[in-house]
């Protein structure tokens, strides 16, 4: 699976379809035209995975989770609950009705790359979610920063 990079803005038509932006499509050249859309467990958005990436993700989950644990089975059920969608001849993808209701989208969408998959946001919800005043520079430094002898001098 390709690394997906970018933030793109799209319009949803009356049939629940949006055109995959050219910048994203070019990154996926040679990939299968099937995708999986699933609800995010972290935010009011959807996740758009290439089919191959989603298949690898589910294989990883099946390997890591205990099939005899009620909680693990529930996690697998929630994380594998997606809809397969295919790009049509006009490079459009349909967001299934139950998924559209989940994000309460208007016509304006934002596709945000996370590297492995893309998030599909309603434009206004995305804007509100990013108004947070979290100091991300401090968070990155706290979690990923390394103190070296040069830093401490």
mmCIF file of the C-alpha atoms, coordinates in Angstrom:
data_MODEL
# 
_entry.id   MODEL 
# 
loop_
_atom_site.group_PDB 
_atom_site.id 
_atom_site.type_symbol 
_atom_site.label_atom_id 
_atom_site.label_alt_id 
_atom_site.label_comp_id 
_atom_site.label_asym_id 
_atom_site.label_entity_id 
_atom_site.label_seq_id 
_atom_site.pdbx_PDB_ins_code 
_atom_site.Cartn_x 
_atom_site.Cartn_y 
_atom_site.Cartn_z 
_atom_site.occupancy 
_atom_site.B_iso_or_equiv 
_atom_site.pdbx_formal_charge 
_atom_site.auth_seq_id 
_atom_site.auth_comp_id 
_atom_site.auth_asym_id 
_atom_site.auth_atom_id 
_atom_site.pdbx_PDB_model_num 
ATOM 1   C CA . UNK A 1 1   ? 0.000   0.000   0.000   1.00 0.00 ? 1   UNK A CA 1 
ATOM 2   C CA . UNK A 1 2   ? 1.187   3.463   -0.836  1.00 0.00 ? 2   UNK A CA 1 
ATOM 3   C CA . UNK A 1 3   ? 1.838   6.143   1.714   1.00 0.00 ? 3   UNK A CA 1 
ATOM 4   C CA . UNK A 1 4   ? -1.050  8.599   1.363   1.00 0.00 ? 4   UNK A CA 1 
ATOM 5   C CA . UNK A 1 5   ? -0.226  12.246  1.964   1.00 0.00 ? 5   UNK A CA 1 
ATOM 6   C CA . UNK A 1 6   ? -2.375  15.360  1.838   1.00 0.00 ? 6   UNK A CA 1 
ATOM 7   C CA . UNK A 1 7   ? -5.488  17.229  2.839   1.00 0.00 ? 7   UNK A CA 1 
ATOM 8   C CA . UNK A 1 8   ? -8.099  17.558  0.102   1.00 0.00 ? 8   UNK A CA 1 
ATOM 9   C CA . UNK A 1 9   ? -11.521 19.197  -0.065  1.00 0.00 ? 9   UNK A CA 1 
ATOM 10  C CA . UNK A 1 10  ? -14.431 17.530  -1.854  1.00 0.00 ? 10  UNK A CA 1 
ATOM 11  C CA . UNK A 1 11  ? -18.129 17.988  -2.510  1.00 0.00 ? 11  UNK A CA 1 
ATOM 12  C CA . UNK A 1 12  ? -20.697 15.321  -1.753  1.00 0.00 ? 12  UNK A CA 1 
ATOM 13  C CA . UNK A 1 13  ? -23.422 14.993  -4.382  1.00 0.00 ? 13  UNK A CA 1 
ATOM 14  C CA . UNK A 1 14  ? -27.089 14.208  -3.726  1.00 0.00 ? 14  UNK A CA 1 
ATOM 15  C CA . UNK A 1 15  ? -26.400 10.466  -4.160  1.00 0.00 ? 15  UNK A CA 1 
ATOM 16  C CA . UNK A 1 16  ? -23.749 10.429  -1.430  1.00 0.00 ? 16  UNK A CA 1 
ATOM 17  C CA . UNK A 1 17  ? -20.808 10.316  -3.841  1.00 0.00 ? 17  UNK A CA 1 
ATOM 18  C CA . UNK A 1 18  ? -17.603 12.320  -3.884  1.00 0.00 ? 18  UNK A CA 1 
ATOM 19  C CA . UNK A 1 19  ? -14.876 12.444  -6.483  1.00 0.00 ? 19  UNK A CA 1 
ATOM 20  C CA . UNK A 1 20  ? -11.531 11.151  -5.293  1.00 0.00 ? 20  UNK A CA 1 
ATOM 21  C CA . UNK A 1 21  ? -9.182  14.121  -5.724  1.00 0.00 ? 21  UNK A CA 1 
ATOM 22  C CA . UNK A 1 22  ? -6.505  13.801  -8.416  1.00 0.00 ? 22  UNK A CA 1 
ATOM 23  C CA . UNK A 1 23  ? -3.693  14.305  -5.879  1.00 0.00 ? 23  UNK A CA 1 
ATOM 24  C CA . UNK A 1 24  ? -4.893  11.280  -3.902  1.00 0.00 ? 24  UNK A CA 1 
ATOM 25  C CA . UNK A 1 25  ? -5.692  9.216   -6.992  1.00 0.00 ? 25  UNK A CA 1 
ATOM 26  C CA . UNK A 1 26  ? -2.160  9.694   -8.354  1.00 0.00 ? 26  UNK A CA 1 
ATOM 27  C CA . UNK A 1 27  ? -0.724  8.349   -5.107  1.00 0.00 ? 27  UNK A CA 1 
ATOM 28  C CA . UNK A 1 28  ? -2.845  5.222   -5.496  1.00 0.00 ? 28  UNK A CA 1 
ATOM 29  C CA . UNK A 1 29  ? -1.940  4.420   -9.113  1.00 0.00 ? 29  UNK A CA 1 
ATOM 30  C CA . UNK A 1 30  ? -1.556  0.695   -9.568  1.00 0.00 ? 30  UNK A CA 1 
ATOM 31  C CA . UNK A 1 31  ? -3.663  -0.029  -6.466  1.00 0.00 ? 31  UNK A CA 1 
ATOM 32  C CA . UNK A 1 32  ? -6.914  -1.950  -6.414  1.00 0.00 ? 32  UNK A CA 1 
ATOM 33  C CA . UNK A 1 33  ? -9.941  0.354   -6.988  1.00 0.00 ? 33  UNK A CA 1 
ATOM 34  C CA . UNK A 1 34  ? -11.704 -1.086  -3.940  1.00 0.00 ? 34  UNK A CA 1 
ATOM 35  C CA . UNK A 1 35  ? -11.814 0.769   -0.659  1.00 0.00 ? 35  UNK A CA 1 
ATOM 36  C CA . UNK A 1 36  ? -13.266 0.167   2.785   1.00 0.00 ? 36  UNK A CA 1 
ATOM 37  C CA . UNK A 1 37  ? -15.098 2.870   4.720   1.00 0.00 ? 37  UNK A CA 1 
ATOM 38  C CA . UNK A 1 38  ? -15.518 2.380   8.449   1.00 0.00 ? 38  UNK A CA 1 
ATOM 39  C CA . UNK A 1 39  ? -16.478 4.644   11.348  1.00 0.00 ? 39  UNK A CA 1 
ATOM 40  C CA . UNK A 1 40  ? -13.593 6.031   13.361  1.00 0.00 ? 40  UNK A CA 1 
ATOM 41  C CA . UNK A 1 41  ? -13.564 5.070   17.018  1.00 0.00 ? 41  UNK A CA 1 
ATOM 42  C CA . UNK A 1 42  ? -11.612 8.238   17.851  1.00 0.00 ? 42  UNK A CA 1 
ATOM 43  C CA . UNK A 1 43  ? -13.506 11.102  16.218  1.00 0.00 ? 43  UNK A CA 1 
ATOM 44  C CA . UNK A 1 44  ? -16.673 12.119  14.356  1.00 0.00 ? 44  UNK A CA 1 
ATOM 45  C CA . UNK A 1 45  ? -15.264 11.029  11.030  1.00 0.00 ? 45  UNK A CA 1 
ATOM 46  C CA . UNK A 1 46  ? -14.984 8.014   8.765   1.00 0.00 ? 46  UNK A CA 1 
ATOM 47  C CA . UNK A 1 47  ? -11.862 6.156   7.765   1.00 0.00 ? 47  UNK A CA 1 
ATOM 48  C CA . UNK A 1 48  ? -11.196 5.396   4.099   1.00 0.00 ? 48  UNK A CA 1 
ATOM 49  C CA . UNK A 1 49  ? -8.787  2.508   3.635   1.00 0.00 ? 49  UNK A CA 1 
ATOM 50  C CA . UNK A 1 50  ? -7.554  0.902   0.456   1.00 0.00 ? 50  UNK A CA 1 
ATOM 51  C CA . UNK A 1 51  ? -8.837  -2.654  0.405   1.00 0.00 ? 51  UNK A CA 1 
ATOM 52  C CA . UNK A 1 52  ? -5.292  -4.068  0.633   1.00 0.00 ? 52  UNK A CA 1 
ATOM 53  C CA . UNK A 1 53  ? -4.448  -1.930  3.679   1.00 0.00 ? 53  UNK A CA 1 
ATOM 54  C CA . UNK A 1 54  ? -7.697  -2.836  5.411   1.00 0.00 ? 54  UNK A CA 1 
ATOM 55  C CA . UNK A 1 55  ? -7.095  -6.516  4.715   1.00 0.00 ? 55  UNK A CA 1 
ATOM 56  C CA . UNK A 1 56  ? -3.619  -6.220  6.285   1.00 0.00 ? 56  UNK A CA 1 
ATOM 57  C CA . UNK A 1 57  ? -5.058  -4.326  9.274   1.00 0.00 ? 57  UNK A CA 1 
ATOM 58  C CA . UNK A 1 58  ? -7.659  -7.033  9.925   1.00 0.00 ? 58  UNK A CA 1 
ATOM 59  C CA . UNK A 1 59  ? -5.026  -9.773  9.572   1.00 0.00 ? 59  UNK A CA 1 
ATOM 60  C CA . UNK A 1 60  ? -2.913  -7.929  12.154  1.00 0.00 ? 60  UNK A CA 1 
ATOM 61  C CA . UNK A 1 61  ? -5.879  -7.610  14.524  1.00 0.00 ? 61  UNK A CA 1 
ATOM 62  C CA . UNK A 1 62  ? -6.733  -11.299 14.141  1.00 0.00 ? 62  UNK A CA 1 
ATOM 63  C CA . UNK A 1 63  ? -3.147  -12.169 15.008  1.00 0.00 ? 63  UNK A CA 1 
ATOM 64  C CA . UNK A 1 64  ? -3.007  -9.865  18.050  1.00 0.00 ? 64  UNK A CA 1 
ATOM 65  C CA . UNK A 1 65  ? -6.477  -10.383 19.539  1.00 0.00 ? 65  UNK A CA 1 
ATOM 66  C CA . UNK A 1 66  ? -7.592  -13.479 21.419  1.00 0.00 ? 66  UNK A CA 1 
ATOM 67  C CA . UNK A 1 67  ? -10.579 -15.129 19.678  1.00 0.00 ? 67  UNK A CA 1 
ATOM 68  C CA . UNK A 1 68  ? -11.638 -16.635 23.021  1.00 0.00 ? 68  UNK A CA 1 
ATOM 69  C CA . UNK A 1 69  ? -11.876 -13.269 24.775  1.00 0.00 ? 69  UNK A CA 1 
ATOM 70  C CA . UNK A 1 70  ? -15.289 -11.589 24.693  1.00 0.00 ? 70  UNK A CA 1 
ATOM 71  C CA . UNK A 1 71  ? -13.678 -8.114  24.750  1.00 0.00 ? 71  UNK A CA 1 
ATOM 72  C CA . UNK A 1 72  ? -11.225 -8.970  21.959  1.00 0.00 ? 72  UNK A CA 1 
ATOM 73  C CA . UNK A 1 73  ? -14.012 -10.401 19.788  1.00 0.00 ? 73  UNK A CA 1 
ATOM 74  C CA . UNK A 1 74  ? -16.040 -7.249  20.347  1.00 0.00 ? 74  UNK A CA 1 
ATOM 75  C CA . UNK A 1 75  ? -13.030 -5.096  19.388  1.00 0.00 ? 75  UNK A CA 1 
ATOM 76  C CA . UNK A 1 76  ? -12.504 -7.107  16.215  1.00 0.00 ? 76  UNK A CA 1 
ATOM 77  C CA . UNK A 1 77  ? -16.201 -6.822  15.359  1.00 0.00 ? 77  UNK A CA 1 
ATOM 78  C CA . UNK A 1 78  ? -16.139 -3.038  15.791  1.00 0.00 ? 78  UNK A CA 1 
ATOM 79  C CA . UNK A 1 79  ? -12.857 -2.514  13.963  1.00 0.00 ? 79  UNK A CA 1 
ATOM 80  C CA . UNK A 1 80  ? -13.793 -4.748  11.027  1.00 0.00 ? 80  UNK A CA 1 
ATOM 81  C CA . UNK A 1 81  ? -17.245 -3.172  10.562  1.00 0.00 ? 81  UNK A CA 1 
ATOM 82  C CA . UNK A 1 82  ? -16.798 -1.396  7.273   1.00 0.00 ? 82  UNK A CA 1 
ATOM 83  C CA . UNK A 1 83  ? -18.338 -1.175  3.845   1.00 0.00 ? 83  UNK A CA 1 
ATOM 84  C CA . UNK A 1 84  ? -16.499 -2.080  0.655   1.00 0.00 ? 84  UNK A CA 1 
ATOM 85  C CA . UNK A 1 85  ? -16.855 0.650   -1.965  1.00 0.00 ? 85  UNK A CA 1 
ATOM 86  C CA . UNK A 1 86  ? -15.463 0.815   -5.483  1.00 0.00 ? 86  UNK A CA 1 
ATOM 87  C CA . UNK A 1 87  ? -14.516 3.801   -7.562  1.00 0.00 ? 87  UNK A CA 1 
ATOM 88  C CA . UNK A 1 88  ? -16.851 4.303   -10.500 1.00 0.00 ? 88  UNK A CA 1 
ATOM 89  C CA . UNK A 1 89  ? -15.752 5.319   -14.009 1.00 0.00 ? 89  UNK A CA 1 
ATOM 90  C CA . UNK A 1 90  ? -15.861 8.985   -12.951 1.00 0.00 ? 90  UNK A CA 1 
ATOM 91  C CA . UNK A 1 91  ? -13.504 8.368   -9.994  1.00 0.00 ? 91  UNK A CA 1 
ATOM 92  C CA . UNK A 1 92  ? -16.328 8.742   -7.467  1.00 0.00 ? 92  UNK A CA 1 
ATOM 93  C CA . UNK A 1 93  ? -16.852 6.811   -4.259  1.00 0.00 ? 93  UNK A CA 1 
ATOM 94  C CA . UNK A 1 94  ? -20.208 6.368   -2.539  1.00 0.00 ? 94  UNK A CA 1 
ATOM 95  C CA . UNK A 1 95  ? -20.406 6.851   1.196   1.00 0.00 ? 95  UNK A CA 1 
ATOM 96  C CA . UNK A 1 96  ? -23.057 4.365   2.359   1.00 0.00 ? 96  UNK A CA 1 
ATOM 97  C CA . UNK A 1 97  ? -26.122 5.950   3.960   1.00 0.00 ? 97  UNK A CA 1 
ATOM 98  C CA . UNK A 1 98  ? -25.509 4.721   7.506   1.00 0.00 ? 98  UNK A CA 1 
ATOM 99  C CA . UNK A 1 99  ? -21.950 6.041   7.318   1.00 0.00 ? 99  UNK A CA 1 
ATOM 100 C CA . UNK A 1 100 ? -23.124 9.466   6.040   1.00 0.00 ? 100 UNK A CA 1 
ATOM 101 C CA . UNK A 1 101 ? -25.560 9.702   8.970   1.00 0.00 ? 101 UNK A CA 1 
ATOM 102 C CA . UNK A 1 102 ? -22.739 8.965   11.401  1.00 0.00 ? 102 UNK A CA 1 
ATOM 103 C CA . UNK A 1 103 ? -20.729 12.022  10.370  1.00 0.00 ? 103 UNK A CA 1 
ATOM 104 C CA . UNK A 1 104 ? -23.792 14.217  9.779   1.00 0.00 ? 104 UNK A CA 1 
ATOM 105 C CA . UNK A 1 105 ? -22.217 15.641  6.681   1.00 0.00 ? 105 UNK A CA 1 
ATOM 106 C CA . UNK A 1 106 ? -23.364 18.541  4.609   1.00 0.00 ? 106 UNK A CA 1 
ATOM 107 C CA . UNK A 1 107 ? -21.993 18.762  1.086   1.00 0.00 ? 107 UNK A CA 1 
ATOM 108 C CA . UNK A 1 108 ? -18.473 19.821  2.026   1.00 0.00 ? 108 UNK A CA 1 
ATOM 109 C CA . UNK A 1 109 ? -15.982 17.108  2.945   1.00 0.00 ? 109 UNK A CA 1 
ATOM 110 C CA . UNK A 1 110 ? -12.364 17.150  4.000   1.00 0.00 ? 110 UNK A CA 1 
ATOM 111 C CA . UNK A 1 111 ? -10.128 14.144  3.271   1.00 0.00 ? 111 UNK A CA 1 
ATOM 112 C CA . UNK A 1 112 ? -7.207  14.072  5.687   1.00 0.00 ? 112 UNK A CA 1 
ATOM 113 C CA . UNK A 1 113 ? -4.349  11.648  5.259   1.00 0.00 ? 113 UNK A CA 1 
ATOM 114 C CA . UNK A 1 114 ? -2.968  9.738   8.203   1.00 0.00 ? 114 UNK A CA 1 
ATOM 115 C CA . UNK A 1 115 ? -0.425  7.904   6.055   1.00 0.00 ? 115 UNK A CA 1 
ATOM 116 C CA . UNK A 1 116 ? -2.092  4.476   6.198   1.00 0.00 ? 116 UNK A CA 1 
ATOM 117 C CA . UNK A 1 117 ? -5.643  5.625   5.503   1.00 0.00 ? 117 UNK A CA 1 
ATOM 118 C CA . UNK A 1 118 ? -7.646  8.805   5.010   1.00 0.00 ? 118 UNK A CA 1 
ATOM 119 C CA . UNK A 1 119 ? -10.174 10.360  7.328   1.00 0.00 ? 119 UNK A CA 1 
ATOM 120 C CA . UNK A 1 120 ? -13.408 11.687  5.829   1.00 0.00 ? 120 UNK A CA 1 
ATOM 121 C CA . UNK A 1 121 ? -14.731 14.674  7.762   1.00 0.00 ? 121 UNK A CA 1 
ATOM 122 C CA . UNK A 1 122 ? -17.648 17.007  7.420   1.00 0.00 ? 122 UNK A CA 1 
ATOM 123 C CA . UNK A 1 123 ? -15.949 20.369  6.772   1.00 0.00 ? 123 UNK A CA 1 
ATOM 124 C CA . UNK A 1 124 ? -17.507 22.201  9.741   1.00 0.00 ? 124 UNK A CA 1 
ATOM 125 C CA . UNK A 1 125 ? -16.862 19.325  12.159  1.00 0.00 ? 125 UNK A CA 1 
ATOM 126 C CA . UNK A 1 126 ? -13.231 19.174  11.010  1.00 0.00 ? 126 UNK A CA 1 
ATOM 127 C CA . UNK A 1 127 ? -12.836 22.928  11.543  1.00 0.00 ? 127 UNK A CA 1 
ATOM 128 C CA . UNK A 1 128 ? -14.274 22.732  15.065  1.00 0.00 ? 128 UNK A CA 1 
ATOM 129 C CA . UNK A 1 129 ? -12.120 19.719  15.950  1.00 0.00 ? 129 UNK A CA 1 
ATOM 130 C CA . UNK A 1 130 ? -8.989  21.604  14.941  1.00 0.00 ? 130 UNK A CA 1 
ATOM 131 C CA . UNK A 1 131 ? -9.790  24.745  16.938  1.00 0.00 ? 131 UNK A CA 1 
ATOM 132 C CA . UNK A 1 132 ? -8.350  23.015  20.010  1.00 0.00 ? 132 UNK A CA 1 
ATOM 133 C CA . UNK A 1 133 ? -5.697  24.954  21.857  1.00 0.00 ? 133 UNK A CA 1 
ATOM 134 C CA . UNK A 1 134 ? -3.428  21.973  22.476  1.00 0.00 ? 134 UNK A CA 1 
ATOM 135 C CA . UNK A 1 135 ? 0.265   22.833  22.232  1.00 0.00 ? 135 UNK A CA 1 
ATOM 136 C CA . UNK A 1 136 ? 1.231   20.129  19.746  1.00 0.00 ? 136 UNK A CA 1 
ATOM 137 C CA . UNK A 1 137 ? 4.878   21.212  19.668  1.00 0.00 ? 137 UNK A CA 1 
ATOM 138 C CA . UNK A 1 138 ? 5.117   20.474  23.402  1.00 0.00 ? 138 UNK A CA 1 
ATOM 139 C CA . UNK A 1 139 ? 3.240   17.166  22.969  1.00 0.00 ? 139 UNK A CA 1 
ATOM 140 C CA . UNK A 1 140 ? 5.586   16.051  20.170  1.00 0.00 ? 140 UNK A CA 1 
ATOM 141 C CA . UNK A 1 141 ? 8.607   17.054  22.232  1.00 0.00 ? 141 UNK A CA 1 
ATOM 142 C CA . UNK A 1 142 ? 7.210   15.201  25.269  1.00 0.00 ? 142 UNK A CA 1 
ATOM 143 C CA . UNK A 1 143 ? 6.486   11.982  23.367  1.00 0.00 ? 143 UNK A CA 1 
ATOM 144 C CA . UNK A 1 144 ? 9.096   11.928  20.636  1.00 0.00 ? 144 UNK A CA 1 
ATOM 145 C CA . UNK A 1 145 ? 11.809  14.360  21.752  1.00 0.00 ? 145 UNK A CA 1 
ATOM 146 C CA . UNK A 1 146 ? 15.141  12.923  22.739  1.00 0.00 ? 146 UNK A CA 1 
ATOM 147 C CA . UNK A 1 147 ? 17.588  14.540  25.106  1.00 0.00 ? 147 UNK A CA 1 
ATOM 148 C CA . UNK A 1 148 ? 21.124  14.295  23.833  1.00 0.00 ? 148 UNK A CA 1 
ATOM 149 C CA . UNK A 1 149 ? 24.371  15.646  25.208  1.00 0.00 ? 149 UNK A CA 1 
ATOM 150 C CA . UNK A 1 150 ? 24.136  18.497  22.671  1.00 0.00 ? 150 UNK A CA 1 
ATOM 151 C CA . UNK A 1 151 ? 20.618  19.399  23.901  1.00 0.00 ? 151 UNK A CA 1 
ATOM 152 C CA . UNK A 1 152 ? 21.677  19.547  27.542  1.00 0.00 ? 152 UNK A CA 1 
ATOM 153 C CA . UNK A 1 153 ? 24.651  21.880  26.982  1.00 0.00 ? 153 UNK A CA 1 
# 
